[in-house]
Amino acid sequence: QVQLVESGGGLVQAGGSLRLSCAASGISFSFNIMSWYRQAPGKQREVVATITTGGYTQYSDFVRGRFTISGDIGKNTIYLQMNDLKPEDTAVYYCAATLFGRDRYDWGQGTQVTVSS
């Protein structure tokens, strides 16, 4: 049974920083694609950043330059360094992972990030 566990969320003032972590367990293989998504109250879940085998990274426009995705995808562990946080970054942040060619993601339970103004 695959488990993705996020940690590192919390309450921070605008302009502050947080670092989220995600680790997978219960599997004997390495994911190829790991991503961070977020969902704010009343809004749809949206992708924040993605990292793939080989180190390719991709960011949504609303976080580019402020957030950095990193990690050892071969060990199924990724991070999201979030700097210059804004109140509109308030959301539940989810870790998601999949393999090349698979159309299904495995999801974590999420971690709450709240940015006060």
N, C-alpha and C positions, 0 to 999 in steps of 0.2 A: 504494500500500500504506500503510494507516494505521499509524502508530506512536505509541504513548503511552509516554512515558519519565518514570519517577518518579525523584526524587532527594531527598536530605536525611535519610534514615534513619541510624540509628546506635545506639550504646549510651549510655544516660543513667541517672542515679540517680533514684530515686523523688522526685517533687516537681519535677523538672527539666522542661525544655521542648525541643521540636524543631519544626522547620518543614519540612514536606514540599512538594515542588513537582512539578507534572505538566505536561508540554507535549506537544502533539500535532503531528505533522508528516506530510507525505505526502498531505495533503488540500487541496482547494480550497474547502471549505465550513466553516461553523462548526457545532459541535455545539450542541444546545439544552439537553442535560442532561449534567452531569459530576458524578461521585460519587467518593468514597473508600470503599473496602471494606477489610476486614482479615480475615485468617485466622490463628488461633492453632493451634499443633500439636494435632492430634486433634480439632479443632473445625471446624464449617462456616464458610464465608465469610459475613460479615455486613456490612451496610451501616453506614457510620459517619456520613457526611454527604453532602448533595447540594446542588448549586447549579444553577439553571436560567437561561435567558435571561430577563432582566428582574430578576434579582437575588434571586429567591426561594430561601431556604435552608431546609434541614430537617436535623435531627440526631436520632440515636438517643439514647435516654434515658441510656445509660451514658457519653456524652461531653458531653451538653448542659451548658454552663457552663464547660467546660474546653477544648474544641476549637472552633476557628473556621475555617470554609471561606470562601475568598475567591478572587478572581481576575478575569480578563478572559475571560469565556467566549466572547466574540466573536473572541478571538485564541487560543482553545483552550488556555488556560493557567490552571491553578488551583493553589491552595495549601491546606495544612492546617496551621494553627498549633495545636500541641498543648502545653497547659500543665498543670501539676500532674499529670504522668504517674504512673501507678501500675503496679506489676508486671503486673497483669492486662491492661494495654494492650500487652504484648509480643505481637507478631504480624508477619506480612508484610502491608504495606499496599499496596493496589492502587488505581490510578486506572482509572476506567471512564467511557465516554462513549457517548452515543447521540443520536438525533434524536427529536423528538415523533412518535409514531405508529409508531416502529420498535421491534420487540420483541427486538432483538439489540444487545448492548453490544460495543464494542471495549474491549480490556483492555491494560493495561501489564504488564510483567514482575514488578513488585512491588519494594518496598524494605523491608528488615528493620528493625524497631524493637524494641529490647530495653531493658527498664526493670529495673534492678537494685534490690533492696530494701536 
